[in-house]
């Protein structure tokens, strides 16, 4: 370091101008043997570290003469002369100790020699950088291409690979959430199950059976509660307080108990199967009483168009036939629906094709249509023939291998409503419909003849259809 001649601040020894005030300095001070550099080393110190070389130059900086295209040339400590440079040589560096550099080509950019001044090998025209290792070992020429290393085959594995064993995991690990259907919601079905669900639905009469039990339960109870006549005021339940025979007291008890059970099970949230069982009992029990004691208000079993064994067959057909047709309308692939329809509708058809008094009843009815009996004979005959037609068509479409209902539910309702239609027709033909307004209990009793077959048919179909669900 030296002092600026103007501002007296420390500046480098080789500076021509002050970096603080800009004043021009004198000639640069020559570094002596005892003068230290910025890094704290003197030339004599560096000389001690280097090996003795013959013909070594004096210590100190060496400033060569620059050519036209020569940019920078640097010599190491020791002042060894640099070789002549070419026109396009940019930088040449000699190692510490002043070892001579090899002649460079026109396009040579940088050449470096290792510590100790070992000569560098001659370079090619396009050689950019050559380096020698510590100790001055010569570098190989750059024109030699790199030889690829031969691939050694991998030795076979001595032991087969063992399958990875799952490592035990410690700590909490978050598991993916499991999607579950909400409570009370039925699981979703695949598209391939649509046909199976259509052929065997789940509780198809759950809503309709509940409504019918509520409505018909009220009507059955009303039959006992409403007056039989207003003048004098009489009720069906009053027979329970009289010394009448037990058969006479049985009808009010059956009607009242049946209506109360139907109403109760229709209002309470009970399973559909339980409703079906109660409905079947409430609908079948009155038919048993009719066959044993006669119907209330009809003067006994003789008021029916059939008597004797035919009455039993008729009641069996009216109970089982609609149940089988209803099952066939919803569970179209079931076999039990065809069996019940075959038994029920077959029993009704048997009443018309089994000879009675030496002639088929069906032929006798067609002959009666041509007689001059008038409307009073025509309407009952048409109703009886309608019962036969509904049973025959219902049996025919039930036995057909079809995937549709083919109106089996409609034929079931014709059979279930046949008793009700027959009684209404009898009242109209009798010419006294106004008498019904004086006896409200009789109106309810006529509707009971519709309620019993409907409750019996739907009750049996619900109970039996539960085992056919998909």
C-alpha positions as CSV (number, residue, x, y, z in Angstrom):
1,X,0.0,0.0,0.0
2,X,1.1,3.6,-0.6
3,X,-0.2,7.1,0.3
4,X,-2.0,9.3,-2.2
5,X,0.1,12.4,-3.1
6,X,-3.0,14.5,-2.7
7,X,-5.4,13.2,0.0
8,X,-2.8,10.9,1.8
9,X,-5.2,8.0,1.9
10,X,-4.0,4.4,1.4
11,X,-4.2,3.2,-2.2
12,X,-2.6,0.1,-3.9
13,X,1.0,0.4,-4.9
14,X,0.2,-0.2,-8.6
15,X,-2.5,2.5,-8.8
16,X,-2.0,5.4,-11.3
17,X,-4.9,7.4,-9.9
18,X,-6.4,7.8,-6.4
19,X,-9.7,6.0,-6.0
20,X,-10.8,8.7,-3.5
21,X,-9.8,12.1,-5.0
22,X,-8.8,11.0,-8.5
23,X,-5.3,12.6,-8.3
24,X,-2.7,11.2,-10.7
25,X,0.0,9.3,-8.9
26,X,3.6,8.9,-9.8
27,X,5.3,5.8,-11.3
28,X,4.2,2.6,-9.6
29,X,6.5,1.4,-6.9
30,X,8.6,-1.6,-7.7
31,X,8.0,-4.4,-5.3
32,X,11.1,-5.3,-3.3
33,X,12.1,-8.5,-1.7
34,X,10.8,-7.4,1.7
35,X,7.6,-5.7,0.5
36,X,4.5,-7.6,1.2
37,X,1.4,-8.0,-0.9
38,X,-2.1,-7.4,0.0
39,X,-2.5,-11.0,1.2
40,X,0.5,-10.5,3.6
41,X,3.1,-12.5,1.7
42,X,6.4,-11.2,0.3
43,X,8.2,-12.5,-2.8
44,X,10.9,-14.1,-0.7
45,X,8.3,-16.0,1.3
46,X,6.8,-17.5,-1.8
47,X,10.2,-18.3,-3.2
48,X,10.9,-20.5,-0.2
49,X,7.9,-22.5,-0.8
50,X,8.8,-23.3,-4.4
51,X,11.4,-25.9,-5.5
52,X,14.7,-24.7,-6.9
53,X,14.6,-24.5,-10.7
54,X,17.5,-24.1,-13.0
55,X,17.6,-20.9,-15.0
56,X,15.0,-19.3,-12.8
57,X,14.3,-15.6,-13.4
58,X,14.6,-12.9,-10.8
59,X,11.8,-12.4,-8.4
60,X,9.2,-9.8,-9.0
61,X,6.5,-9.0,-11.5
62,X,7.1,-9.4,-15.2
63,X,5.3,-7.2,-17.6
64,X,5.5,-8.6,-21.1
65,X,5.1,-6.7,-24.3
66,X,1.5,-7.0,-25.5
67,X,0.6,-7.9,-29.1
68,X,-2.2,-6.6,-31.3
69,X,-4.8,-9.2,-30.2
70,X,-3.2,-10.3,-26.9
71,X,-5.4,-9.3,-24.0
72,X,-3.8,-10.6,-20.9
73,X,-0.8,-12.6,-20.1
74,X,0.2,-13.5,-16.5
75,X,3.4,-15.0,-15.2
76,X,3.7,-16.6,-11.9
77,X,6.0,-15.5,-9.1
78,X,9.5,-15.9,-10.1
79,X,9.3,-13.9,-13.4
80,X,9.7,-16.7,-15.9
81,X,9.4,-15.5,-19.5
82,X,6.2,-16.4,-21.3
83,X,6.2,-18.0,-24.7
84,X,5.4,-16.0,-27.8
85,X,1.6,-15.6,-28.3
86,X,-0.5,-15.8,-31.4
87,X,-2.9,-13.2,-32.7
88,X,-6.0,-14.5,-31.1
89,X,-4.7,-15.6,-27.8
90,X,-6.7,-14.2,-25.0
91,X,-5.2,-15.5,-21.7
92,X,-2.2,-17.6,-20.9
93,X,-1.3,-18.5,-17.4
94,X,1.9,-20.1,-16.2
95,X,2.2,-21.9,-12.9
96,X,3.9,-20.7,-9.8
97,X,7.6,-20.9,-10.4
98,X,7.7,-19.5,-13.9
99,X,7.6,-22.6,-16.0
100,X,7.5,-21.9,-19.7
101,X,4.1,-22.3,-21.4
102,X,3.8,-24.3,-24.7
103,X,3.1,-22.4,-27.9
104,X,-0.6,-21.9,-28.4
105,X,-2.7,-22.1,-31.5
106,X,-4.8,-19.3,-33.1
107,X,-8.0,-20.2,-31.3
108,X,-6.6,-21.1,-28.0
109,X,-8.3,-19.5,-25.1
110,X,-6.8,-20.6,-21.8
111,X,-4.0,-22.9,-20.9
112,X,-3.0,-23.6,-17.4
113,X,0.0,-25.4,-16.0
114,X,0.3,-27.0,-12.7
115,X,2.3,-26.0,-9.7
116,X,6.0,-26.8,-10.4
117,X,6.1,-25.5,-14.0
118,X,5.7,-28.7,-15.9
119,X,5.5,-28.1,-19.6
120,X,2.0,-28.3,-21.2
121,X,1.5,-30.5,-24.3
122,X,0.8,-28.9,-27.6
123,X,-2.8,-28.2,-28.2
124,X,-5.0,-28.3,-31.3
125,X,-6.5,-25.5,-33.2
126,X,-9.9,-25.6,-31.4
127,X,-8.5,-26.3,-27.9
128,X,-10.1,-24.1,-25.3
129,X,-8.7,-25.1,-21.9
130,X,-6.1,-27.5,-20.8
131,X,-5.2,-28.1,-17.1
132,X,-2.4,-29.9,-15.5
133,X,-2.6,-31.5,-12.1
134,X,-0.7,-30.5,-9.0
135,X,3.0,-31.4,-9.5
136,X,3.1,-30.5,-13.1
137,X,2.0,-33.8,-14.7
138,X,1.5,-33.4,-18.4
139,X,-2.1,-33.6,-19.6
140,X,-3.1,-35.9,-22.5
141,X,-3.9,-34.4,-25.8
142,X,-7.6,-33.3,-26.2
143,X,-8.1,-34.7,-29.6
144,X,-8.4,-38.3,-28.3
145,X,-12.1,-39.1,-27.9
146,X,-13.4,-40.6,-24.7
147,X,-13.5,-44.4,-24.8
148,X,-16.8,-45.8,-23.5
149,X,-16.6,-48.0,-20.5
150,X,-17.5,-51.6,-21.3
151,X,-20.8,-52.7,-19.6
152,X,-20.3,-55.5,-17.2
153,X,-23.2,-57.9,-16.9
154,X,-25.0,-57.8,-13.6
155,X,-24.3,-61.0,-11.6
156,X,-27.4,-63.0,-10.8
157,X,-29.0,-62.6,-7.5
158,X,-28.0,-65.3,-5.1
159,X,-31.3,-65.2,-3.1
160,X,-34.8,-64.6,-4.6
161,X,-36.5,-61.4,-3.6
162,X,-38.6,-61.7,-0.6
163,X,-42.1,-60.1,-0.7
164,X,-42.4,-57.0,1.1
165,X,-43.8,-57.4,4.5
166,X,-46.2,-54.7,5.7
167,X,-44.5,-52.8,8.4
168,X,-46.6,-52.1,11.5
169,X,-47.8,-48.6,11.6
170,X,-47.8,-46.8,14.8
171,X,-49.8,-43.8,15.7
172,X,-53.1,-42.5,14.3
173,X,-53.7,-42.9,10.6
174,X,-56.7,-41.3,9.0
175,X,-58.9,-43.9,7.3
176,X,-61.0,-43.0,4.2
177,X,-64.6,-42.4,5.1
178,X,-67.1,-45.3,4.4
179,X,-70.2,-44.1,2.5
180,X,-73.3,-45.5,4.1
181,X,-76.9,-45.1,3.1
182,X,-78.9,-43.0,5.5
183,X,-81.0,-44.8,8.0
184,X,-84.5,-45.5,6.8
185,X,-83.5,-45.3,3.2
186,X,-83.5,-48.5,1.0
187,X,-80.2,-49.3,-0.6
188,X,-79.9,-48.5,-4.3
189,X,-80.2,-51.4,-6.8
190,X,-78.2,-52.0,-9.9
191,X,-79.7,-51.5,-13.3
192,X,-79.6,-55.2,-13.9
193,X,-82.0,-55.7,-11.0
194,X,-84.8,-53.5,-12.4
195,X,-86.5,-56.4,-14.1
196,X,-86.4,-58.5,-10.9
197,X,-87.9,-55.6,-8.9
198,X,-90.6,-55.1,-11.4
199,X,-91.6,-58.8,-11.3
200,X,-91.4,-59.0,-7.5
201,X,-91.9,-55.5,-5.9
202,X,-91.6,-54.8,-2.2
203,X,-95.0,-54.4,-0.3
204,X,-97.0,-53.1,-3.3
205,X,-100.2,-52.8,-1.2
206,X,-98.7,-51.2,1.9
207,X,-100.5,-47.8,1.4
208,X,-103.7,-49.1,-0.2
209,X,-104.3,-51.8,2.4
210,X,-103.9,-49.3,5.2
211,X,-106.4,-46.9,3.7
212,X,-108.9,-49.7,3.1
213,X,-108.6,-50.9,6.7
214,X,-109.3,-47.5,8.1
215,X,-112.3,-46.9,5.8
216,X,-113.9,-50.3,6.1
217,X,-113.1,-50.5,9.8
218,X,-115.2,-47.3,10.3
219,X,-118.0,-48.8,8.2
220,X,-118.0,-52.1,10.1
221,X,-118.2,-50.2,13.4
222,X,-120.9,-47.9,12.0
223,X,-123.0,-51.0,11.2
224,X,-123.3,-51.7,14.9
225,X,-123.5,-48.1,16.1
226,X,-125.9,-46.6,13.6
227,X,-129.7,-47.2,14.1
228,X,-131.5,-50.0,12.2
229,X,-134.7,-47.8,12.2
230,X,-135.8,-44.4,13.5
231,X,-139.3,-45.4,14.3
232,X,-139.0,-47.1,16.6
233,X,-135.3,-46.3,17.4
234,X,-133.5,-49.7,17.3
235,X,-129.8,-50.6,17.2
236,X,-128.0,-53.8,16.3
237,X,-126.0,-53.7,19.6
238,X,-129.2,-53.8,21.7
239,X,-129.5,-57.5,21.0
240,X,-126.7,-58.0,23.4
241,X,-128.9,-56.8,26.2
242,X,-131.8,-59.1,25.4
243,X,-132.2,-62.8,26.2
244,X,-131.7,-63.7,22.5
245,X,-129.8,-66.8,21.5
246,X,-126.1,-66.7,21.1
247,X,-126.3,-66.9,17.3
248,X,-128.1,-63.6,17.2
249,X,-125.6,-61.9,19.5
250,X,-122.7,-63.2,17.5
251,X,-123.1,-60.9,14.5
252,X,-122.9,-57.6,16.4
253,X,-119.8,-58.9,18.2
254,X,-118.1,-60.0,15.0
255,X,-118.8,-56.8,13.2
256,X,-117.8,-54.5,16.1
257,X,-114.6,-56.5,16.9
258,X,-113.6,-56.8,13.2
259,X,-114.2,-53.1,12.6
260,X,-112.2,-52.0,15.7
261,X,-109.2,-54.3,14.8
262,X,-109.2,-53.1,11.2
263,X,-109.3,-49.4,12.3
264,X,-106.7,-50.0,15.0
265,X,-104.2,-51.7,12.8
266,X,-104.8,-49.2,10.0
267,X,-103.9,-46.3,12.3
268,X,-101.0,-47.8,14.3
269,X,-97.5,-47.9,12.7
270,X,-97.4,-51.7,12.5
271,X,-95.7,-53.9,9.9
272,X,-97.6,-54.5,6.6
273,X,-97.6,-58.2,7.2
274,X,-99.5,-57.7,10.5
275,X,-102.0,-55.6,8.7
276,X,-102.4,-58.3,6.1
277,X,-103.1,-61.0,8.7
278,X,-105.7,-58.9,10.5
279,X,-107.4,-57.9,7.3
280,X,-107.6,-61.5,6.1
281,X,-109.2,-62.6,9.5
282,X,-111.7,-59.7,9.5
283,X,-112.7,-60.5,5.9
284,X,-112.9,-64.3,6.1
285,X,-114.7,-64.7,9.4
286,X,-118.0,-63.2,8.2
287,X,-118.2,-65.7,5.3
288,X,-117.8,-68.5,7.8
289,X,-120.8,-67.1,9.8
290,X,-122.9,-66.7,6.6
291,X,-122.3,-70.4,5.7
292,X,-123.2,-71.5,9.2
293,X,-125.9,-69.0,10.4
294,X,-127.0,-67.1,7.3
295,X,-126.3,-63.4,6.5
296,X,-127.7,-60.7,8.7
297,X,-130.8,-59.0,7.3
298,X,-131.1,-61.5,4.3
299,X,-133.2,-64.2,5.9
300,X,-130.5,-66.9,6.0
301,X,-128.4,-68.5,3.4
302,X,-131.5,-69.2,1.2
303,X,-131.3,-65.6,-0.1
304,X,-128.1,-66.4,-2.0
305,X,-128.3,-67.5,-5.7
306,X,-126.5,-70.7,-4.8
307,X,-127.3,-73.0,-1.9
308,X,-125.9,-76.2,-0.4
309,X,-122.4,-77.2,-1.6
310,X,-122.5,-74.6,-4.3
311,X,-122.6,-71.8,-1.6
312,X,-119.4,-73.2,0.0
313,X,-117.7,-73.4,-3.4
314,X,-118.8,-69.9,-4.2
315,X,-117.4,-68.4,-0.9
316,X,-114.1,-70.3,-1.5
317,X,-113.9,-68.9,-5.0
318,X,-114.6,-65.3,-3.9
319,X,-111.9,-65.5,-1.2
320,X,-109.1,-67.3,-3.1
321,X,-109.8,-66.1,-6.6
322,X,-109.2,-62.4,-6.0
323,X,-106.1,-63.2,-3.8
324,X,-104.5,-65.1,-6.7
325,X,-105.4,-62.5,-9.3
326,X,-103.9,-59.7,-7.1
327,X,-100.7,-61.7,-6.7
328,X,-100.6,-62.3,-10.4
329,X,-101.0,-58.6,-11.1
330,X,-97.9,-57.6,-9.0
331,X,-95.8,-60.8,-8.8
332,X,-96.1,-61.9,-12.4
333,X,-93.5,-64.6,-12.2
334,X,-94.8,-66.3,-9.1
335,X,-96.2,-69.8,-9.1
336,X,-98.4,-69.4,-6.0
337,X,-100.5,-66.8,-7.8
338,X,-101.3,-69.2,-10.5
339,X,-102.2,-72.0,-8.0
340,X,-104.6,-69.7,-6.0
341,X,-106.2,-68.4,-9.2
342,X,-106.6,-71.9,-10.5
343,X,-108.3,-73.0,-7.3
344,X,-110.4,-69.8,-6.7
345,X,-111.5,-69.1,-10.3
346,X,-111.8,-72.8,-11.0
347,X,-114.3,-73.1,-8.1
348,X,-116.4,-70.3,-9.6
349,X,-116.3,-71.8,-13.1
350,X,-117.3,-75.2,-11.6
351,X,-120.6,-73.7,-10.5
352,X,-121.5,-73.1,-14.1
353,X,-120.2,-76.2,-15.8
354,X,-121.2,-78.9,-13.3
355,X,-124.6,-80.3,-14.3
356,X,-127.5,-79.6,-11.8
357,X,-130.9,-81.2,-12.3
358,X,-129.7,-82.8,-15.5
359,X,-128.6,-79.6,-17.3
360,X,-125.6,-77.3,-17.2
361,X,-126.3,-74.1,-15.2
362,X,-124.6,-72.0,-17.8
363,X,-126.9,-73.2,-20.6
364,X,-129.9,-72.7,-18.3
365,X,-128.9,-69.1,-17.7
366,X,-128.6,-68.4,-21.4
367,X,-132.0,-69.8,-22.0
368,X,-133.4,-67.6,-19.3
369,X,-132.1,-64.6,-21.0
370,X,-134.4,-65.3,-24.0
371,X,-137.5,-65.7,-21.8
372,X,-139.9,-62.9,-21.0
373,X,-138.9,-62.4,-17.4
374,X,-138.3,-58.7,-17.8
375,X,-135.7,-56.5,-16.2
376,X,-136.2,-58.1,-12.8
377,X,-134.8,-61.4,-14.2
378,X,-132.3,-59.8,-16.6
379,X,-130.2,-57.9,-14.1
380,X,-129.5,-60.8,-11.7
381,X,-128.7,-63.1,-14.7
382,X,-126.3,-60.6,-16.1
383,X,-124.5,-60.2,-12.8
384,X,-124.2,-64.0,-12.5
385,X,-122.8,-64.3,-16.0
386,X,-120.4,-61.4,-15.2
387,X,-119.0,-63.4,-12.3
388,X,-118.5,-66.4,-14.6
389,X,-116.8,-64.2,-17.3
390,X,-114.4,-62.5,-14.8
391,X,-113.4,-65.9,-13.3
392,X,-112.8,-67.5,-16.8
393,X,-110.9,-64.5,-18.2
394,X,-108.9,-64.2,-15.0
395,X,-107.9,-67.8,-15.0
396,X,-107.0,-67.6,-18.7
397,X,-104.7,-64.6,-18.5
398,X,-103.1,-65.9,-15.2
399,X,-102.0,-69.1,-16.8
400,X,-100.5,-67.3,-19.8
401,X,-96.7,-66.9,-19.7
402,X,-96.7,-63.2,-19.9
403,X,-94.6,-60.4,-18.3
404,X,-97.6,-58.1,-17.9
405,X,-100.6,-58.2,-15.6
406,X,-103.2,-58.4,-18.5
407,X,-105.9,-56.9,-16.3
408,X,-105.8,-59.5,-13.6
409,X,-106.3,-56.8,-11.0
410,X,-109.5,-55.6,-12.7
411,X,-110.9,-59.1,-12.8
412,X,-110.1,-59.5,-9.1
413,X,-112.2,-56.4,-8.3
414,X,-115.2,-57.7,-10.4
415,X,-115.2,-60.8,-8.3
416,X,-114.8,-59.0,-5.0
417,X,-117.6,-56.5,-5.8
418,X,-120.0,-59.1,-7.0
419,X,-121.8,-59.5,-3.6
420,X,-122.1,-55.8,-3.2
421,X,-123.5,-55.3,-6.8
422,X,-126.0,-58.2,-6.3
423,X,-127.4,-56.6,-3.1
424,X,-127.7,-53.2,-4.6
425,X,-129.4,-54.6,-7.7
426,X,-131.8,-56.5,-5.4
427,X,-132.8,-53.3,-3.6
428,X,-133.3,-51.4,-6.8
429,X,-135.3,-54.2,-8.4
430,X,-137.4,-54.4,-5.2
431,X,-138.5,-50.8,-5.7
432,X,-137.8,-49.6,-2.2
433,X,-134.5,-47.7,-2.3
434,X,-135.9,-44.9,-0.2
435,X,-136.2,-47.3,2.7
436,X,-132.4,-47.3,3.0
437,X,-132.5,-43.7,4.2
438,X,-134.7,-44.7,7.1
439,X,-132.2,-47.4,8.1
440,X,-128.6,-46.2,8.1
441,X,-127.3,-49.4,9.5
442,X,-128.6,-51.3,6.5
443,X,-126.6,-49.0,4.2
444,X,-123.5,-49.8,6.2
445,X,-124.4,-53.5,6.0
446,X,-124.5,-53.4,2.2
447,X,-121.1,-51.8,2.1
448,X,-119.9,-54.6,4.5
449,X,-120.5,-57.1,1.7
450,X,-117.9,-55.2,-0.3
451,X,-115.5,-54.7,2.6
452,X,-115.3,-58.4,3.5
453,X,-114.1,-59.8,0.1
454,X,-111.7,-56.8,-0.3
455,X,-110.1,-57.2,3.1
456,X,-109.8,-61.0,2.6
457,X,-108.3,-60.7,-0.9
458,X,-105.8,-58.0,-0.1
459,X,-104.9,-59.5,3.2
460,X,-104.1,-62.9,1.8
461,X,-102.2,-61.3,-1.1
462,X,-100.1,-59.1,1.2
463,X,-99.2,-62.0,3.5
464,X,-98.3,-64.4,0.7
465,X,-96.6,-61.8,-1.4
466,X,-94.1,-61.0,1.4
467,X,-92.4,-64.3,0.7
468,X,-92.2,-63.4,-3.0
469,X,-90.4,-60.1,-2.7
470,X,-87.0,-59.7,-4.6
